[in-house]
Amino acid sequence: MTKILIIEDEIPARKKLKRFIEELGTPADLMAELDTVQAAVIFLKKHQPDLIFSDIELLDGNAFEIYNEVPVACPVIFTTAYDHFWMDAFETNGIAYLLKPFSRERFQKAWDKYTLLTKSPPQEKTSLDDLAKLIRQNVSGSRYKKRFGISSPQGTYFLETAEAAFFEADEGVVFIHDRNGKKHLLSGFSLKELEEQLNPEYFFRLNRSEIVHKIYVEKVQRYNKNILAVQVTGCTHHLKTSQATTAAFRDWVER
């Protein structure tokens, strides 16, 4: 039986989580429903759940205060209305980031990721330390690029992947456009290589020359019959899908 802790200060959100958990049809023990950082710290010092569903902005502070104060080895599925915490989430034991209002399908995918991570061979028990290591290695960023080194005359500075609004290839040279509209020259990468190192949940190849970050897609509108114009934070012009990617992009951006 999976021992579950819910840390959430919105009653409708708690009810929704409990309903989705019940609909899984999987034996689960709901240990507690907490709505403050303080209550969660006290609880986790005495109890160890198998899985935590955690909001981020709570009544008395930020949920990351909990995980900085109390060692937590179990996976955490974050549920929040804010998209700018996702890098912090995966630097803890986060395995999924559900943006409110999330669908039953998105919840199921997060649950499937949890069951995959906790599945162990017959007669072999996965310790909490092993599970935490597995989460950090396979989910928290080692598979995908978290930052890029940018060379400049003054030396190398670093740009977090979370700050990249889109990537652009221009005559074989790749640039990162950040969320503030600043353009950075990126050496040593082709757009295809970048595509393989970026998390496909958040990045999409619009066309031959551009990869966009979902978080910074502000607006989508029809450009012509088979092409969409995409408005991105910090960009003064519209990016465009290709005819071949339009349908897939429309599906991806709404997930």
Contacts in CASP RR format, 6 or more apart in sequence:
PFRMAT RR
TARGET T0000
AUTHOR 0000-0000-0000
METHOD contacts of the structure
MODEL  1
MTKILIIEDEIPARKKLKRFIEELGTPADLMAELDTVQAAVIFLKKHQPD
LIFSDIELLDGNAFEIYNEVPVACPVIFTTAYDHFWMDAFETNGIAYLLK
PFSRERFQKAWDKYTLLTKSPPQEKTSLDDLAKLIRQNVSGSRYKKRFGI
SSPQGTYFLETAEAAFFEADEGVVFIHDRNGKKHLLSGFSLKELEEQLNP
EYFFRLNRSEIVHKIYVEKVQRYNKNILAVQVTGCTHHLKTSQATTAAFR
DWVER
1 27 0 8 1.000
1 28 0 8 1.000
1 29 0 8 1.000
2 26 0 8 1.000
2 27 0 8 1.000
2 28 0 8 1.000
2 29 0 8 1.000
2 50 0 8 1.000
2 51 0 8 1.000
3 28 0 8 1.000
3 29 0 8 1.000
3 31 0 8 1.000
3 48 0 8 1.000
3 49 0 8 1.000
3 50 0 8 1.000
3 51 0 8 1.000
4 21 0 8 1.000
4 28 0 8 1.000
4 29 0 8 1.000
4 30 0 8 1.000
4 31 0 8 1.000
4 49 0 8 1.000
4 50 0 8 1.000
4 51 0 8 1.000
4 52 0 8 1.000
4 53 0 8 1.000
5 31 0 8 1.000
5 32 0 8 1.000
5 34 0 8 1.000
5 40 0 8 1.000
5 43 0 8 1.000
5 44 0 8 1.000
5 47 0 8 1.000
5 49 0 8 1.000
5 51 0 8 1.000
5 52 0 8 1.000
5 53 0 8 1.000
6 14 0 8 1.000
6 17 0 8 1.000
6 18 0 8 1.000
6 30 0 8 1.000
6 32 0 8 1.000
6 33 0 8 1.000
6 34 0 8 1.000
6 52 0 8 1.000
6 53 0 8 1.000
7 34 0 8 1.000
7 35 0 8 1.000
7 40 0 8 1.000
7 52 0 8 1.000
7 53 0 8 1.000
7 54 0 8 1.000
7 55 0 8 1.000
7 58 0 8 1.000
7 63 0 8 1.000
7 66 0 8 1.000
8 14 0 8 1.000
8 17 0 8 1.000
8 33 0 8 1.000
8 34 0 8 1.000
8 35 0 8 1.000
8 53 0 8 1.000
8 54 0 8 1.000
8 55 0 8 1.000
8 79 0 8 1.000
9 35 0 8 1.000
9 36 0 8 1.000
9 55 0 8 1.000
9 57 0 8 1.000
9 58 0 8 1.000
9 59 0 8 1.000
10 55 0 8 1.000
13 55 0 8 1.000
13 79 0 8 1.000
13 100 0 8 1.000
14 33 0 8 1.000
17 53 0 8 1.000
17 79 0 8 1.000
17 107 0 8 1.000
18 30 0 8 1.000
20 104 0 8 1.000
20 107 0 8 1.000
20 108 0 8 1.000
21 28 0 8 1.000
21 30 0 8 1.000
23 104 0 8 1.000
24 111 0 8 1.000
31 43 0 8 1.000
31 47 0 8 1.000
31 49 0 8 1.000
32 43 0 8 1.000
32 47 0 8 1.000
34 40 0 8 1.000
34 43 0 8 1.000
35 58 0 8 1.000
35 59 0 8 1.000
36 58 0 8 1.000
36 59 0 8 1.000
36 60 0 8 1.000
36 61 0 8 1.000
37 58 0 8 1.000
37 60 0 8 1.000
37 61 0 8 1.000
37 62 0 8 1.000
37 63 0 8 1.000
37 65 0 8 1.000
37 66 0 8 1.000
38 60 0 8 1.000
40 58 0 8 1.000
40 63 0 8 1.000
40 66 0 8 1.000
40 70 0 8 1.000
41 65 0 8 1.000
41 66 0 8 1.000
41 69 0 8 1.000
41 70 0 8 1.000
44 66 0 8 1.000
44 70 0 8 1.000
44 72 0 8 1.000
45 70 0 8 1.000
48 73 0 8 1.000
48 74 0 8 1.000
48 128 0 8 1.000
49 74 0 8 1.000
50 74 0 8 1.000
50 118 0 8 1.000
51 74 0 8 1.000
51 75 0 8 1.000
51 76 0 8 1.000
51 77 0 8 1.000
51 114 0 8 1.000
52 72 0 8 1.000
52 74 0 8 1.000
52 75 0 8 1.000
52 76 0 8 1.000
52 77 0 8 1.000
53 76 0 8 1.000
53 77 0 8 1.000
53 79 0 8 1.000
54 63 0 8 1.000
54 66 0 8 1.000
54 76 0 8 1.000
54 77 0 8 1.000
54 78 0 8 1.000
54 79 0 8 1.000
55 63 0 8 1.000
55 78 0 8 1.000
55 79 0 8 1.000
55 80 0 8 1.000
56 62 0 8 1.000
56 63 0 8 1.000
56 64 0 8 1.000
56 78 0 8 1.000
56 80 0 8 1.000
56 82 0 8 1.000
56 85 0 8 1.000
56 89 0 8 1.000
57 63 0 8 1.000
57 80 0 8 1.000
57 81 0 8 1.000
57 82 0 8 1.000
63 78 0 8 1.000
64 85 0 8 1.000
64 88 0 8 1.000
64 92 0 8 1.000
66 72 0 8 1.000
67 76 0 8 1.000
67 92 0 8 1.000
67 93 0 8 1.000
72 92 0 8 1.000
72 93 0 8 1.000
73 93 0 8 1.000
73 128 0 8 1.000
73 129 0 8 1.000
73 131 0 8 1.000
73 132 0 8 1.000
74 93 0 8 1.000
74 128 0 8 1.000
74 131 0 8 1.000
74 132 0 8 1.000
75 93 0 8 1.000
75 94 0 8 1.000
75 95 0 8 1.000
75 114 0 8 1.000
75 117 0 8 1.000
75 118 0 8 1.000
75 131 0 8 1.000
75 135 0 8 1.000
76 89 0 8 1.000
76 92 0 8 1.000
76 93 0 8 1.000
76 94 0 8 1.000
76 95 0 8 1.000
77 94 0 8 1.000
77 95 0 8 1.000
77 96 0 8 1.000
77 98 0 8 1.000
77 110 0 8 1.000
77 111 0 8 1.000
77 114 0 8 1.000
78 85 0 8 1.000
78 86 0 8 1.000
78 89 0 8 1.000
78 94 0 8 1.000
78 96 0 8 1.000
78 97 0 8 1.000
78 98 0 8 1.000
79 98 0 8 1.000
79 100 0 8 1.000
79 102 0 8 1.000
80 97 0 8 1.000
80 98 0 8 1.000
80 99 0 8 1.000
80 100 0 8 1.000
81 99 0 8 1.000
81 100 0 8 1.000
83 99 0 8 1.000
83 215 0 8 1.000
84 162 0 8 1.000
84 215 0 8 1.000
85 97 0 8 1.000
86 97 0 8 1.000
86 162 0 8 1.000
86 202 0 8 1.000
86 215 0 8 1.000
87 146 0 8 1.000
87 160 0 8 1.000
87 161 0 8 1.000
87 162 0 8 1.000
89 97 0 8 1.000
90 97 0 8 1.000
90 139 0 8 1.000
90 140 0 8 1.000
90 141 0 8 1.000
91 140 0 8 1.000
92 140 0 8 1.000
93 132 0 8 1.000
93 135 0 8 1.000
93 136 0 8 1.000
93 140 0 8 1.000
94 135 0 8 1.000
94 139 0 8 1.000
94 140 0 8 1.000
95 110 0 8 1.000
95 113 0 8 1.000
95 114 0 8 1.000
95 117 0 8 1.000
95 135 0 8 1.000
95 139 0 8 1.000
96 109 0 8 1.000
96 110 0 8 1.000
96 113 0 8 1.000
96 114 0 8 1.000
98 106 0 8 1.000
98 107 0 8 1.000
98 110 0 8 1.000
106 255 0 8 1.000
113 139 0 8 1.000
117 131 0 8 1.000
117 134 0 8 1.000
117 135 0 8 1.000
117 138 0 8 1.000
117 139 0 8 1.000
118 126 0 8 1.000
118 131 0 8 1.000
120 126 0 8 1.000
126 134 0 8 1.000
136 142 0 8 1.000
143 199 0 8 1.000
144 161 0 8 1.000
144 197 0 8 1.000
144 198 0 8 1.000
144 199 0 8 1.000
145 161 0 8 1.000
145 194 0 8 1.000
145 197 0 8 1.000
145 198 0 8 1.000
146 160 0 8 1.000
146 161 0 8 1.000
147 158 0 8 1.000
147 159 0 8 1.000
147 160 0 8 1.000
147 161 0 8 1.000
148 158 0 8 1.000
148 159 0 8 1.000
148 161 0 8 1.000
148 164 0 8 1.000
148 176 0 8 1.000
148 184 0 8 1.000
148 186 0 8 1.000
149 156 0 8 1.000
149 157 0 8 1.000
149 158 0 8 1.000
149 159 0 8 1.000
149 186 0 8 1.000
150 156 0 8 1.000
150 157 0 8 1.000
150 158 0 8 1.000
150 159 0 8 1.000
150 176 0 8 1.000
150 184 0 8 1.000
150 185 0 8 1.000
150 186 0 8 1.000
151 185 0 8 1.000
151 187 0 8 1.000
159 176 0 8 1.000
159 178 0 8 1.000
159 184 0 8 1.000
161 198 0 8 1.000
162 215 0 8 1.000
163 178 0 8 1.000
163 179 0 8 1.000
164 176 0 8 1.000
164 177 0 8 1.000
164 178 0 8 1.000
164 179 0 8 1.000
164 213 0 8 1.000
165 177 0 8 1.000
165 178 0 8 1.000
165 179 0 8 1.000
165 181 0 8 1.000
165 212 0 8 1.000
165 213 0 8 1.000
165 216 0 8 1.000
165 232 0 8 1.000
165 233 0 8 1.000
165 234 0 8 1.000
165 235 0 8 1.000
166 177 0 8 1.000
166 210 0 8 1.000
166 211 0 8 1.000
166 212 0 8 1.000
166 213 0 8 1.000
166 216 0 8 1.000
166 232 0 8 1.000
166 235 0 8 1.000
166 239 0 8 1.000
167 174 0 8 1.000
167 175 0 8 1.000
167 176 0 8 1.000
167 177 0 8 1.000
167 186 0 8 1.000
167 191 0 8 1.000
167 194 0 8 1.000
167 210 0 8 1.000
167 211 0 8 1.000
168 174 0 8 1.000
168 175 0 8 1.000
168 177 0 8 1.000
168 209 0 8 1.000
168 210 0 8 1.000
169 175 0 8 1.000
169 190 0 8 1.000
169 191 0 8 1.000
169 208 0 8 1.000
169 209 0 8 1.000
169 210 0 8 1.000
170 209 0 8 1.000
172 190 0 8 1.000
173 185 0 8 1.000
174 185 0 8 1.000
174 186 0 8 1.000
174 188 0 8 1.000
174 189 0 8 1.000
174 190 0 8 1.000
174 191 0 8 1.000
174 194 0 8 1.000
175 183 0 8 1.000
175 184 0 8 1.000
175 185 0 8 1.000
175 186 0 8 1.000
176 183 0 8 1.000
176 184 0 8 1.000
176 186 0 8 1.000
177 183 0 8 1.000
177 184 0 8 1.000
177 232 0 8 1.000
177 234 0 8 1.000
177 235 0 8 1.000
178 184 0 8 1.000
179 216 0 8 1.000
179 233 0 8 1.000
179 234 0 8 1.000
180 234 0 8 1.000
181 234 0 8 1.000
181 235 0 8 1.000
186 194 0 8 1.000
191 205 0 8 1.000
191 208 0 8 1.000
191 209 0 8 1.000
191 211 0 8 1.000
194 211 0 8 1.000
195 203 0 8 1.000
195 205 0 8 1.000
195 211 0 8 1.000
198 211 0 8 1.000
201 214 0 8 1.000
201 255 0 8 1.000
202 213 0 8 1.000
202 214 0 8 1.000
202 215 0 8 1.000
203 211 0 8 1.000
203 212 0 8 1.000
203 213 0 8 1.000
203 214 0 8 1.000
204 211 0 8 1.000
204 212 0 8 1.000
204 214 0 8 1.000
204 245 0 8 1.000
204 248 0 8 1.000
204 249 0 8 1.000
204 252 0 8 1.000
204 253 0 8 1.000
205 211 0 8 1.000
205 245 0 8 1.000
206 212 0 8 1.000
206 230 0 8 1.000
206 239 0 8 1.000
206 240 0 8 1.000
206 241 0 8 1.000
206 242 0 8 1.000
206 245 0 8 1.000
206 249 0 8 1.000
207 239 0 8 1.000
207 240 0 8 1.000
207 241 0 8 1.000
207 242 0 8 1.000
207 245 0 8 1.000
208 242 0 8 1.000
210 239 0 8 1.000
212 230 0 8 1.000
212 232 0 8 1.000
212 239 0 8 1.000
213 232 0 8 1.000
214 252 0 8 1.000
214 253 0 8 1.000
216 232 0 8 1.000
216 233 0 8 1.000
216 234 0 8 1.000
217 230 0 8 1.000
217 231 0 8 1.000
217 232 0 8 1.000
217 253 0 8 1.000
218 231 0 8 1.000
218 232 0 8 1.000
218 233 0 8 1.000
219 230 0 8 1.000
219 231 0 8 1.000
220 228 0 8 1.000
220 229 0 8 1.000
220 230 0 8 1.000
220 231 0 8 1.000
220 250 0 8 1.000
220 253 0 8 1.000
221 228 0 8 1.000
221 229 0 8 1.000
221 231 0 8 1.000
222 228 0 8 1.000
222 229 0 8 1.000
223 229 0 8 1.000
223 238 0 8 1.000
223 240 0 8 1.000
223 241 0 8 1.000
226 243 0 8 1.000
226 246 0 8 1.000
227 240 0 8 1.000
227 241 0 8 1.000
227 242 0 8 1.000
227 243 0 8 1.000
227 246 0 8 1.000
228 240 0 8 1.000
228 241 0 8 1.000
228 246 0 8 1.000
228 249 0 8 1.000
228 250 0 8 1.000
229 238 0 8 1.000
229 239 0 8 1.000
229 240 0 8 1.000
230 238 0 8 1.000
230 239 0 8 1.000
230 240 0 8 1.000
230 241 0 8 1.000
230 249 0 8 1.000
231 238 0 8 1.000
232 239 0 8 1.000
241 249 0 8 1.000
END
